[in-house]
């Protein structure tokens, strides 16, 4: 429940009096509780349907949106054409400090693609609109919602937003007002801020040199990027996704910035004197289904033409390939329409290849047709007629194991430079570039150059060319390769066969504890494809950890008949996005980064599916809140502790608080001691059960996180290290890369989450990107003990028995031992087995040895075993104890010439995927882009003198 200090209420009551005195009887002022209809001069005609405004739970089923965020107690408003959901006041979401914001918007019968649209008056966290009262409004021919409050950090600045929907409106009419009740002149604006999350809606700005391509968002240069536009729009490049558009009604232009991560659209910055009121009226439109932003732009222009001079022109045409209609999907055809060279709209042709829309007129009208990520045709309109483009090839894929078809992941790679040049593409220059581009990289399969193949087989369209086609089913299988020349208009049948390998110990479970899907604000990956990706990767147990919403794929697993292969634990990734934390030495407030929690039970109809609000809490307070929900055997995990911030929001807690791994945790001269605080009275800020050390397929987070993990271990803060994919789709991070293999006495068929989590909390797991390390300790002749956190009393002659396994296509170049005194390589070169055939089955066992404990440690200590490729050279130029810069200019030396301009350190980069088959990373990167194979076992705690394990301390 949102709380508000009574002193703030008294201040606002006083300010309301000031407003009355200052404004008198202003006409239609929402501040004065007299909201007129926003955009009153705009009218639409239709055969009206019944209007609805009220709780989501009471709304007609036909009016509800698919994939929406709205909970049962949120307010749904619909006219049978478009549906919107306003969050309840005590149900804040995402970037907003309170409820009262637009969290769902879409055409009736369709889906929602919004995370949130909330209002702000400036760039600081205190500038967000914080609503304290909500009123439902019913008028003749319209329904609405009015929310009132103040700026989040300034109770003397009053704000109101009124949402209204007329019987025939294609979108919401919105009016926001801000009253400066402070005694000072302030610089304010009013803007709708949309959090897109970079992997779903792609903004479209009708301006020269923009369209789908906007300038990179730089929060420090926001004023220079705050530009005017007639309207703005956007759409996700999927087959069901609506188009969105926004226009101003009380001014000719919208001002703001648009970016894949976040857009802010509203008024220009204004100097507001005490007693001044700023007003912003606009329409937020949703229209179409899988047709790009064009339907919403067309409706926006129809509204704008009733307000301002808006010349328009109708455009139409048909796309053909091989003489047949070609459309229905942005993969096949997506068109940008230009007027006088400036992009004015974008449309995806219908299934019959036709397109027809209205665009802003102004000079010659042209169209550029994109197909499979490439611009393939320019044409002159506005009546474009038939536009003929090259027909793709069709491929029918099947992957088998011992003759039986299975789920697998298949990747296409150009076999020659000519094909690569001809098929490299992207979505109109946005998002990831792929070769070939088989579909939007963050959407449904096929995505980028990959496709999920089901046991029944999968058919897909591929641009013509010569390809190498690779199949994989995770590191416990071989990979397979086929060469194919795909011809335009022809069908090719490709079958690939895989063999299971004994990589992991029998009975250990393959587990990915950090996975996202469509419920996360930054994923556009459908649930069914998400679950198919589990099967294709050979992962047996998943923690569904969507951002700030409890996730669970159990029903989808059952629908696909995979419940004997895959077990799912409901979970959550708390994702603070409202800066608030004061960190000594920092000029701006921070957030605490991301934490995972499992198991959790999804609560249908509840806000955030039952997840508590996690903003403005230190980790210890968050643990206090989450501990009763996960239970005494559940897991609380600190994710990617040293990850880079994203749009000013910290992703890793230890980086956010400026933890120094070279100093003691209780050192008062550093920020380290905050880890020992218990801000809520129960849990300490360091009371996580696990730390995510491997995040994704590359080595970047591992090379940084291991440093802080080893520092904590040396000081007695013991927590299991995990490795997870953090996958949001098929291409950002591939599911199961990284993953954990857990020694737990449970199976998928009789899955017991408590048993699995007991093993995880006790460190009975290893993690890796295709590399499995097993470790035992005891006498050479046995019996020996495996991994667990109970200290081991070392006896004379005891050994550390190490076994390293990996599939033949995953390289292992060295094995390392880590203790509190540092890291040393114990095997490399000819001491390891290197398979001769990466496509074969031989050579899984890479290393096996018994090392005397006496040769490893001389006092109580921890021992961690690592294996994989050598770590790339890196330096710590910002002197925080964690490497931050790699050899970015390729001169073989890491020095300050590798640092980006205007930066003190970094970046920490991953070398590009090799194209030379002799490169050690070549084969693994054919199926796992960006992979840098690594693996580690969790620590053993060695008690050398029998007096109980004593942390060794820092070197």
VEXFI-46735 format. One record per residue (C-alpha): x, y, z. Coordinates in steps of 0.25 Angstrom, whole numbers, padded with zeros to 4 digits, always signed. Layout:
<nodes>
XYZ...
</nodes>
This chain:
<nodes>
+0000+0000+0000+0005+0014-0004+0007+0023+0009+0007+0038+0010+0013+0046+0021+0002+0054+0028+0010+0066+0027+0010+0065+0012-0005+0065+0012-0005+0078+0021+0004+0084+0011-0005+0080-0001-0017+0085+0006-0011+0099+0007-0006+0099-0007-0020+0095-0012-0025+0108-0006-0013+0116-0013-0018+0109-0026-0032+0114-0024-0027+0128-0021-0017+0129-0032-0026+0123-0043-0040+0128-0040-0050+0120-0048-0042+0115-0059-0050+0108-0070-0048+0093-0071-0037+0092-0061-0034+0078-0055-0026+0085-0044-0039+0092-0040-0047+0079-0041-0054+0083-0054-0047+0074-0065-0054+0076-0079-0052+0066-0089-0038+0065-0095-0036+0068-0110-0050+0073-0110-0050+0077-0125-0046+0063-0129-0058+0054-0133-0059+0040-0139-0071+0033-0144-0075+0018-0143-0086+0008-0139-0084+0010-0124-0082-0002-0115-0085-0001-0100-0075+0006-0092-0068+0000-0079-0060+0006-0068-0057-0001-0055-0049-0012-0049-0042-0022-0059-0049-0034-0052-0062-0028-0056-0059-0025-0070-0066-0033-0082-0056-0044-0086-0057-0038-0101-0051-0025-0096-0039-0031-0089-0026-0031-0096-0016-0042-0098-0003-0042-0091-0007-0030-0082-0001-0025-0069-0014-0022-0063-0018-0028-0050-0032-0031-0045-0033-0018-0037-0027-0009-0047-0037+0000-0055-0040-0004-0070-0046+0006-0079-0052+0001-0093-0061+0005-0104-0061-0008-0111-0051-0002-0121-0039+0000-0112-0036-0004-0098-0027+0002-0087-0024-0001-0073-0020+0009-0062-0012+0003-0050-0019+0004-0037-0013+0014-0027-0007+0003-0018-0001-0005-0030+0011+0003-0035+0018-0003-0047+0032-0001-0053+0037+0013-0053+0025+0019-0047+0025+0022-0032+0010+0020-0030-0001+0014-0038-0010+0023-0047-0003+0020-0059-0006+0014-0073-0001+0000-0073-0009-0007-0084-0013-0001-0097-0018-0009-0110-0029-0011-0120-0040-0020-0115-0038-0034-0118-0023-0032-0119-0011-0032-0110-0004-0021-0101+0010-0017-0104+0012-0007-0093+0020-0008-0080+0016+0006-0075+0013+0020-0079+0015+0029-0067+0016+0044-0066+0028+0052-0062+0032+0067-0061+0048+0066-0062+0059+0056-0062+0061+0054-0047+0054+0043-0040+0046+0053-0031+0040+0059-0044+0031+0047-0046+0016+0049-0044+0011+0042-0032-0004+0040-0031-0011+0039-0018-0026+0039-0022-0033+0032-0033-0047+0036-0038-0056+0028-0049-0063+0038-0058-0075+0035-0066-0081+0045-0076-0091+0044-0088-0084+0036-0099-0070+0035-0091-0064+0029-0079-0051+0033-0072-0042+0032-0060-0036+0044-0053-0023+0043-0044-0018+0053-0035-0005+0055-0027+0008+0063-0027+0022+0061-0032+0028+0050-0025+0038+0058-0017+0031+0072-0017+0017+0071-0010+0016+0086-0013+0015+0083-0028+0001+0078-0031-0002+0069-0043-0014+0063-0049-0016+0053-0061-0029+0051-0067-0031+0039-0077-0044+0038-0085-0050+0030-0096-0061+0033-0105-0070+0023-0112-0063+0023-0125-0049+0027-0121-0037+0019-0126-0029+0023-0114-0029+0030-0101-0031+0045-0099-0022+0050-0088-0020+0063-0081-0009+0065-0071-0007+0078-0062+0004+0082-0053+0002+0094-0043+0015+0100-0038+0011+0103-0023+0026+0104-0019+0031+0118-0016+0042+0117-0027+0043+0118-0042+0044+0104-0047+0048+0097-0060+0037+0087-0064+0031+0080-0075+0020+0069-0076+0024+0056-0083+0018+0042-0085+0030+0033-0082+0028+0019-0089+0037+0008-0084+0039-0001-0097+0051-0010-0091+0059-0010-0104+0054-0024-0109+0039-0021-0112+0033-0008-0118+0042-0001-0128+0039+0014-0128+0036+0021-0141+0038+0036-0142+0034+0043-0155+0045+0052-0157+0057+0053-0167+0068+0043-0164+0060+0036-0154+0048+0027-0156+0052+0014-0149+0066+0020-0146+0067+0030-0135+0079+0037-0128+0085+0029-0117+0079+0033-0104+0089+0040-0095+0083+0045-0082+0094+0055-0080+0090+0061-0093+0075+0060-0092+0073+0075-0095+0080+0074-0108+0072+0062-0112+0058+0068-0108+0052+0071-0122+0039+0074-0128+0030+0065-0137+0016+0065-0142+0014+0051-0136+0022+0039-0132+0018+0024-0133+0024+0010-0132+0021-0005-0132+0027-0018-0129+0031-0026-0142+0022-0038-0139+0010-0044-0145+0000-0040-0134+0006-0027-0129-0002-0014-0130+0003+0000-0135+0004+0011-0125+0004+0026-0128+0003+0039-0121-0002+0053-0125-0003+0066-0117-0016+0073-0117-0013+0087-0110-0001+0090-0119+0004+0086-0133+0016+0078-0128+0020+0068-0118+0034+0069-0112+0043+0058-0107+0052+0047-0110+0050+0033-0114+0059+0021-0112+0058+0005-0112+0059+0006-0097+0050+0017-0093+0043+0029-0100+0038+0042-0093+0029+0050-0102+0021+0063-0097+0023+0078-0096+0036+0086-0097+0043+0090-0085+0037+0102-0079+0041+0112-0068+0029+0111-0058+0027+0123-0048+0020+0121-0035+0005+0119-0037+0007+0115-0052+0000+0103-0058+0005+0095-0069-0005+0087-0078-0003+0076-0088-0014+0069-0096-0011+0058-0106-0017+0045-0111-0010+0032-0109-0015+0022-0120-0014+0007-0122-0018+0001-0135-0016-0011-0145-0010-0025-0143+0003-0029-0148+0003-0017-0159+0014-0009-0152+0011+0006-0148+0003+0010-0160-0011+0007-0155-0008+0016-0142-0001+0027-0151-0013+0027-0160-0023+0029-0148-0013+0040-0142-0013+0047-0155-0029+0047-0156-0029+0053-0142-0019+0063-0145-0025+0068-0157-0037+0072-0149-0028+0081-0141-0017+0086-0150-0013+0087-0165-0009+0073-0168-0008+0070-0183-0009+0055-0185-0009+0045-0197-0013+0031-0198-0003+0020-0202-0005+0006-0207+0001-0005-0214+0004-0020-0214+0016-0028-0211+0019-0041-0220+0030-0051-0219+0031-0061-0230+0019-0055-0236+0010-0059-0224+0005-0050-0213+0016-0048-0202+0013-0042-0188+0007-0045-0174+0020-0044-0167+0031-0034-0165+0040-0045-0168+0035-0046-0182+0032-0031-0185+0032-0018-0177+0031-0004-0184+0036+0009-0180+0028+0021-0187+0035+0034-0190+0030+0048-0194+0041+0057-0199+0051+0047-0194+0047+0047-0180+0041+0034-0174+0026+0037-0171+0020+0023-0168+0023+0008-0168+0014-0003-0171+0015-0018-0172+0007-0024-0184-0005-0033-0181-0005-0048-0184-0009-0045-0198+0002-0035-0201-0006-0023-0201-0004-0010-0193-0012+0003-0192-0011+0014-0183-0011+0029-0181+0002+0037-0179+0006+0051-0177+0008+0058-0190+0019+0067-0194+0027+0064-0207+0030+0052-0215+0025+0039-0209+0034+0027-0209+0035+0013-0202+0046+0004-0198+0043-0010-0197+0050-0019-0187+0050-0034-0188+0058-0043-0178+0065-0031-0172+0070-0024-0185+0065-0013-0193+0062-0020-0207+0054-0010-0214+0051+0005-0216+0038+0010-0223+0031+0023-0226+0016+0025-0222+0007+0028-0216+0000+0017-0225+0011+0007-0224+0004-0005-0232+0011-0018-0231+0025-0018-0225+0032-0031-0229+0044-0036-0220+0052-0049-0220+0045-0061-0214+0053-0068-0203+0056-0082-0202+0048-0092-0193+0055-0102-0184+0049-0113-0177+0057-0117-0165+0057-0130-0156+0067-0133-0145+0068-0147-0140+0075-0155-0128+0077-0170-0130+0066-0169-0141+0056-0162-0133+0052-0147-0136+0055-0137-0124+0054-0123-0121+0067-0116-0125+0073-0102-0129+0077-0100-0143+0086-0089-0147+0089-0084-0162+0103-0078-0165+0107-0073-0179+0117-0082-0186+0124-0072-0194+0126-0057-0194+0116-0054-0205+0105-0061-0198+0109-0053-0185+0108-0040-0193+0095-0043-0199+0088-0048-0186+0093-0040-0175+0081-0032-0170+0074-0025-0158+0060-0019-0155+0061-0006-0163+0075-0004-0157+0070-0006-0143+0073-0017-0133+0083-0028-0135+0090-0030-0149+0089-0045-0154+0094-0053-0165+0084-0058-0170+0073-0050-0164+0062-0060-0162+0053-0052-0153+0053-0041-0142+0064-0045-0133+0056-0043-0120+0043-0049-0125+0037-0063-0128+0045-0074-0135+0051-0072-0145+0060-0061-0139+0072-0055-0145+0079-0067-0151+0073-0078-0142+0061-0086-0142+0055-0096-0132+0052-0109-0139+0041-0118-0133+0040-0133-0133+0029-0132-0144+0039-0124-0153+0040-0109-0156+0038-0102-0169+0044-0088-0171+0047-0078-0182+0062-0074-0184+0068-0064-0193+0075-0072-0205+0090-0075-0204+0100-0085-0199+0100-0089-0184+0106-0097-0174+0094-0102-0165+0097-0106-0150+0088-0114-0141+0090-0114-0125+0082-0119-0113+0091-0114-0102+0105-0118-0097+0101-0133-0094+0100-0135-0109+0108-0135-0121+0106-0124-0132+0103-0127-0146+0106-0119-0159+0100-0120-0173+0104-0112-0185+0093-0107-0194+0091-0098-0206+0077-0092-0205+0071-0087-0217+0060-0076-0219+0046-0083-0220+0051-0097-0217+0049-0106-0205+0061-0113-0199+0060-0124-0188+0071-0124-0178+0072-0135-0167+0082-0135-0156+0086-0145-0146+0091-0144-0132+0097-0153-0121+0095-0152-0106+0108-0151-0099+0112-0154-0084+0116-0140-0080+0109-0139-0067+0109-0149-0055+0097-0159-0056+0086-0153-0048+0090-0139-0047+0080-0129-0052+0083-0118-0063+0077-0105-0057+0076-0091-0062+0072-0081-0051+0071-0068-0058+0061-0068-0070+0051-0058-0076+0039-0058-0085+0028-0050-0090+0024-0046-0076+0037-0038-0075+0037-0023-0080+0049-0026-0088+0045-0039-0095+0036-0041-0107+0038-0056-0107+0025-0064-0107+0023-0074-0096+0021-0086-0105+0035-0083-0112+0041-0081-0098+0037-0095-0094+0041-0101-0107+0055-0094-0105+0056-0101-0091+0055-0115-0098+0064-0111-0110+0075-0107-0100+0073-0120-0092+0071-0112-0079+0063-0120-0069+0059-0110-0058+0056-0095-0060+0054-0084-0050+0044-0074-0057+0050-0061-0053+0042-0050-0060+0045-0035-0056+0036-0031-0045+0025-0041-0048+0024-0055-0043+0027-0064-0055+0023-0079-0057+0022-0088-0070+0016-0100-0064+0003-0099-0072+0011-0097-0085+0020-0109-0082+0008-0118-0080+0001-0113-0092+0013-0116-0100+0014-0130-0094+0028-0127-0088+0024-0129-0073+0033-0142-0073+0045-0134-0078+0044-0121-0072+0041-0116-0058+0038-0101-0055+0040-0093-0042+0032-0080-0041+0041-0069-0038+0044-0054-0039+0055-0044-0042+0053-0032-0034+0058-0020-0043+0059-0007-0036+0057+0005-0046+0054+0017-0037+0068+0023-0033+0068+0026-0018+0080+0020-0011+0090+0029-0006+0104+0023-0008+0116+0031-0003+0125+0036-0014+0113+0036-0024+0107+0049-0029+0094+0043-0033+0085+0033-0026+0086+0018-0029+0078+0005-0029+0082-0008-0023+0082-0016-0036+0075-0029-0038+0072-0041-0029+0065-0054-0032+0055-0062-0023+0050-0076-0025+0041-0084-0023+0029-0075-0023+0014-0077-0027+0008-0068-0037-0005-0062-0033-0014-0060-0045-0021-0046-0044-0012-0040-0034-0003-0028-0038+0010-0033-0043+0005-0047-0042+0007-0046-0027+0021-0040-0027+0023-0030-0015+0027-0016-0020+0042-0016-0018+0046-0001-0020+0053+0007-0010+0058-0005-0002+0072-0009+0002+0075-0024+0000+0073-0027+0014+0059-0021+0014+0056-0028+0001+0060-0041+0007+0051-0039+0019+0040-0037+0010+0043-0049+0001+0047-0059+0011+0033-0063+0016+0029-0064+0001+0040-0074-0004+0040-0081+0010+0052-0086+0018+0057-0095+0007+0055-0085-0004+0067-0077-0011+0070-0063-0011+0081-0060-0021+0089-0047-0025+0090-0046-0040+0101-0041-0048+0108-0034-0037+0117-0025-0045+0108-0023-0058+0109-0010-0065+0097+0000-0062+0086+0002-0072+0080+0016-0075+0085+0020-0062+0080+0008-0054+0089-0001-0047+0088-0016-0050+0099-0021-0040+0098-0018-0025+0113-0019-0022+0116-0010-0033+0105+0000-0029+0111+0001-0015+0125+0002-0019+0129-0010-0012+0144-0012-0012+0149-0027-0012+0163-0023-0007+0158-0018+0006+0151-0024+0018+0136-0025+0018+0136-0018+0032+0145-0007+0027+0139+0006+0032+0148+0014+0022+0140+0008+0010+0126+0005+0006+0128-0010+0009+0122-0010+0023+0108-0007+0017+0107-0022+0014+0107-0025+0029+0095-0015+0032+0081-0021+0035+0073-0009+0030+0060-0016+0033+0064-0022+0046+0065-0037+0041+0073-0040+0029+0087-0034+0026+0089-0028+0012+0099-0039+0010+0089-0050+0013+0087-0056-0001+0088-0071-0003+0095-0071-0016+0102-0062-0025+0101-0062-0040+0116-0063-0045+0114-0067-0059+0103-0059-0067+0101-0063-0081+0111-0070-0091+0122-0061-0090+0133-0058-0080+0130-0044-0077+0122-0045-0064+0130-0057-0059+0143-0050-0060+0138-0039-0052+0129-0046-0042+0139-0057-0038+0148-0046-0032+0137-0041-0023+0132-0055-0020+0146-0060-0016+0148-0048-0007+0135-0051+0000+0138-0066+0002+0152-0062+0008+0145-0054+0018+0135-0065+0022+0123-0060+0014+0119-0073+0008+0109-0074-0003+0108-0083-0015+0112-0078-0029+0103-0081-0040+0103-0080-0055+0091-0076-0063+0087-0071-0077+0078-0059-0073+0072-0062-0086+0061-0052-0091+0059-0059-0105+0067-0067-0115+0079-0058-0118+0082-0048-0106+0086-0060-0098+0084-0074-0102+0076-0082-0092+0085-0092-0083+0097-0084-0087+0101-0083-0075+0095-0094-0067+0097-0102-0054+0098-0117-0052+0092-0120-0038+0095-0132-0030+0081-0134-0024+0073-0146-0021+0061-0143-0029+0056-0144-0043+0048-0137-0053+0037-0148-0052+0036-0147-0037+0041-0133-0036+0043-0127-0022+0047-0113-0022+0052-0113-0007+0061-0124-0010+0067-0117-0022+0069-0104-0014+0075-0111-0002+0086-0115-0011+0087-0102-0018+0088-0095-0004+0099-0105+0000+0108-0103-0012+0105-0117-0018+0106-0111-0032+0115-0108-0043+0113-0097-0054+0118-0095-0068+0117-0092-0082+0118-0106-0087+0128-0111-0077+0125-0120-0065+0135-0121-0054+0134-0131-0043+0142-0130-0030+0143-0140-0019+0152-0139-0007+0158-0151+0002+0168-0162+0002+0174-0166-0012+0167-0180-0011+0154-0174-0005+0144-0173-0001+0143-0158-0004+0133-0147-0002+0127-0138-0012+0123-0123-0012+0116-0117+0000+0119-0106+0010+0121-0114+0022+0136-0112+0025+0145-0124+0022+0155-0128+0032+0167-0131+0024+0175-0144+0027+0189-0147+0023+0190-0152+0009+0177-0146+0005+0175-0142-0010+0166-0134-0018+0161-0142-0029+0157-0134-0042+0150-0138-0054+0147-0129-0066+0137-0133-0077+0132-0125-0089+0126-0129-0103+0136-0129-0114+0132-0116-0120+0134-0108-0107+0149-0105-0105+0156-0107-0091+0170-0100-0091+0174-0100-0076+0170-0105-0062+0172-0095-0051+0171-0096-0035+0167-0084-0028+0169-0081-0013+0170-0069-0004+0184-0067-0009+0181-0066-0024+0179-0074-0036+0189-0084-0043+0188-0093-0055+0190-0107-0052+0188-0113-0066+0189-0108-0080+0194-0112-0094+0197-0126-0095+0193-0129-0081+0179-0128-0086+0171-0137-0096+0168-0129-0109+0157-0136-0118+0161-0137-0132+0147-0137-0138+0138-0126-0132+0126-0133-0139+0129-0146-0133+0127-0153-0120+0141-0156-0115+0149-0148-0106+0138-0144-0095+0148-0147-0084+0158-0135-0084+0165-0136-0071+0166-0145-0059+0175-0144-0047+0177-0146-0032+0185-0134-0026+0190-0135-0012+0184-0125-0003+0197-0122+0004+0202-0116-0010+0190-0107-0011+0188-0100+0003+0196-0098+0016+0185-0093+0025+0170-0093+0026+0165-0088+0012+0154-0090+0001+0158-0097-0012+0150-0095-0025+0153-0102-0038+0152-0095-0051+0153-0100-0066+0152-0094-0080+0159-0085-0089+0169-0075-0083+0163-0062-0078+0166-0051-0088+0176-0040-0083+0169-0029-0075+0173-0017-0066+0167-0010-0055+0168+0005-0059+0158+0011-0050+0165+0004-0038+0153-0002-0031+0159-0016-0031+0151-0022-0042+0156-0023-0057+0149-0013-0066+0157-0012-0079+0161-0022-0090+0170-0021-0102+0159-0013-0110+0168-0008-0121+0174-0022-0124+0189-0018-0122+0192-0029-0113+0193-0020-0101+0183-0015-0091+0186+0000-0088+0179+0013-0087+0178+0014-0102+0167+0003-0101+0158+0012-0093+0147+0019-0100+0148+0034-0101+0143+0042-0089+0143+0030-0080+0152+0026-0069+0152+0011-0072+0146+0001-0081+0139-0005-0088+0141-0020-0085+0138-0027-0098+0136-0040-0104+0145-0044-0116+0136-0045-0129+0132-0059-0133+0143-0066-0142+0141-0070-0156+0153-0079-0157+0150-0093-0154+0164-0095-0148+0160-0085-0137+0158-0091-0123+0144-0084-0122+0139-0087-0136+0131-0099-0134+0124-0095-0121+0121-0081-0127+0114-0087-0139+0102-0091-0129+0105-0082-0117+0108-0068-0122+0118-0060-0113+0122-0073-0105+0135-0073-0097+0134-0087-0091+0137-0087-0076+0133-0095-0064+0135-0096-0049+0132-0104-0037+0127-0098-0024+0137-0097-0013+0141-0107-0003+0144-0102+0011+0157-0108+0016+0160-0110+0031+0174-0113+0032+0176-0114+0047+0163-0120+0052+0159-0107+0060+0148-0103+0051+0149-0096+0038+0154-0082+0040+0153-0072+0028+0167-0069+0022+0164-0055+0020+0169-0046+0009+0183-0048+0004
</nodes>
